[in-house]
Amino acid sequence: MDFIEPGKHVCIVTTAKVNQQNPIYAVHEVICLVLVVEKETGAILDCDLNVVCELTRKFIKAIFASKNLLTDIPEIQSCISESYFGASAKAIVTATKLARGKLLEIQEK
């Protein structure tokens, strides 16, 4: 991860519901996606999420690595649907779209 500079970078946190059969539901009930993003460009510096397994976290982080929250939503969504076959895939896509919306709101201020 690059050096984080508050002001230049923002931390965006979003949540999305998961179904009751998802292991995350037993612990958290929602998926929580945290993205550190360059405010002006949308470049994703780092991400984290509340999944049950560390390997899942590493895999999802790799999907978001070097992506742009403003321009790469279709690519992120496609990569998740083609490569990640976990029960929380839909919730991660939803949380990503919500994060993009938050960034656009932040940029308008």
N, C-alpha and C positions, 0 to 999 in steps of 0.2 A: 504494500500500500504506500502511496505517496504521502508526503507530509500534509497533515490536515491543518488548514488555516481558517478558523471561524471567520465568517464574513465573506470570504472568497468561496468557501465551501459551506454547504448546509447539510444537516442530518434530517432525513425524511423518514418518518415511521408510519407505516400503514398496517392495517389488519384486514383479514378476510376470514369469513366463516369456513369451517371444514365440516365434513359430515361426521356423524357420531361413530362410524366405523374406523375413522382415521385414528392412529395411535396418538396423534397430537391432541385430539379432543379430550382424551382422558386426563391430560396434564394441563392444557391451556385453553381448549375449546376454540381457539382461533389461531391462524397463522399470523405471525408478526414479522414483517419485512422491514429491515433497517438499511437504508442506503445513505452513504456519504457521497455527495454529488457536488461537482463544481457548479456554482450558482448560475453563472452566465452561459455556460456551454452545455450543461447537462451531462458532462462526462462523469461516469460512475468511478469513484476511487475505491470504494469498498462496499461490501454488503454483509449482512448477517441475518439469520432468521432462526426462529425457535422450533427447530425440528428435533425429533427424538434421537436420531442417529448422527454422529459426527461426520460419517462418510457422506450422508445426504447433504449436510451443510457444505462440505467441501465441494461436492458436485454442483450444487446450485450456485455457490460463489464463483465457480469456474464459468458458468453460463453468463453471469453478470460482468465478469472481468473484462475490462477494456471496451465496454459498451457505453452507449449514450442513452440516457433516459428520455431525451426528446426525440431522437431520430431512429433508435434501434428497437422500439417496441415490437414491430413485426418479427424481427430476427430473434429477439428474446423469446417471444411467444412460440415461434416455430421450433426453436431449439428445445424448449421445455416439452412441447407436445411430441417431438420426434425422439427425444433422448431420455426424458425423465418419466418413468412410469410409476410414480408414487401416487398415493391417494390424494395428496395435497397439490397436485399440478394445477388444477383449475384455480384454487385459492391463491397460489403464487402468481399466476397470470393476473388475477383480479387485483391483488395487492400492488403489482407492478404498475398497472394502469392507474390505480389510485395515486401512487407515488408520482407518476408523470403529471397528473392533474394538480397535485400539491405544488410541484415545482413550477408549473405554469402560473399558479396563483402567486407564488413567491416572487416570480420575475415581474409580475404586473405591479407590484408594490413600489 
